[in-house]
Amino acid sequence: MKNYFSILIIPIAVLITSASCKKTVNEVDILSVNCKIDGRTWTSYSDDFKLSAAKCRISKNGEQVFITATNTRLSEKIGILISTPGKLIIEGKYDLNSQSFLSGTYYLFNVGQFITGNGYQGEIEIISIDKIKSRITGKFHYSCYNEQTKKSVEITEGNFKLPYSIH
């Protein structure tokens, strides 16, 4: 009787364990921003339970989207702002050039903020805005500049898949 019980329990335990691992992978996939910073692979990450690794906020009646992503291990942060006063933000491409409130930023602790503008620009493409699940997906790339250090940073191959909140 004990052998039958053991034979039955082991497959059930394996099934439960593998099912819970798959859920964790999907949750990580949903809350992520990935890109390359000057050719180096970068992923949003936070080891501080009070700080979200990545988030998206839609505000001003759908006329503004603000995405922020942090990597606490590297003390780096990126941000994208799309603001189109009087016009609803929908799926499509938007230039990041600091004109008309469209910008991309990179922040490095002890160095400061790099921002698009003055010839440093890029693009964000919003692929989908799922209003039922409150999810937004897209891709981006941009170059940005720090006036104090006189250096630039290239953000390439960026993509995001995030839940969004409405403010």
DAVENSUL-V914165 format. One record per pair of residues at least 24 apart in sequence whose ideal C-beta (glycine too) atoms are under 7 Angstrom apart, sorted by the first residue. I is the first residue (numbers start at 1). J is the second residue. Records with the same first field share a line. If there is no record, write none. Layout:
I->J / J
This chain:
29->161
30->161 / 163
31->162
32->161
33->69 / 160
34->158 / 159
35->155 / 156 / 157 / 158
36->156 / 157
37->106 / 153 / 155
38->153 / 154
42->71
43->71
44->69 / 70 / 71
45->71 / 72 / 73
46->70 / 72
47->72 / 73
48->72
54->162
55->162
56->136 / 162 / 164
57->164 / 165 / 167
58->164 / 166
59->167
62->88 / 89
63->87 / 88 / 89
65->89
67->160 / 162
75->108 / 109
76->107 / 108
77->107
78->105 / 106 / 155
79->105
80->104 / 124 / 140
82->124
91->126 / 127 / 128 / 129
92->126
93->123 / 125
94->123 / 124
95->121 / 123
96->121 / 122 / 123 / 124 / 142
97->121
104->142 / 144 / 155
105->144
106->144 / 153 / 155
111->146 / 149
112->146 / 148
113->146
114->144 / 145 / 146 / 153
115->144 / 145
116->142 / 144
118->145
120->144 / 145 / 152
122->155
134->163 / 164
135->162 / 163
136->162 / 164
137->161
